[in-house]
Amino acid sequence: MNFELKENKLIISLVGRIDSNTSSDVENDITKIINDNSFEQLVLDFENVEFLSSAGLRVILRLKKKYNSLS
């Protein structure tokens, strides 16, 4: 997972598989990045995600509820 802050836009690039085995770690890592940065818009980049399970979708939904700026 990588991230960059560009013009008040926090872009988090995800890599690999996001499934029941990895979803809690992914959510914790994303939350830490979010808490450590100031931004107006949050972007999750799934270009390099090989697989996204329903557990991964739940992570996205929880983040969307918490951060309306998620796109």
Summary of the structure (lengths in Angstrom):
residues: 71
radius of gyration: 11.3
end to end distance: 17.0
largest distance: 33.6
contacts: 185
relative contact order: 0.25
helix: 37%
strand: 39%
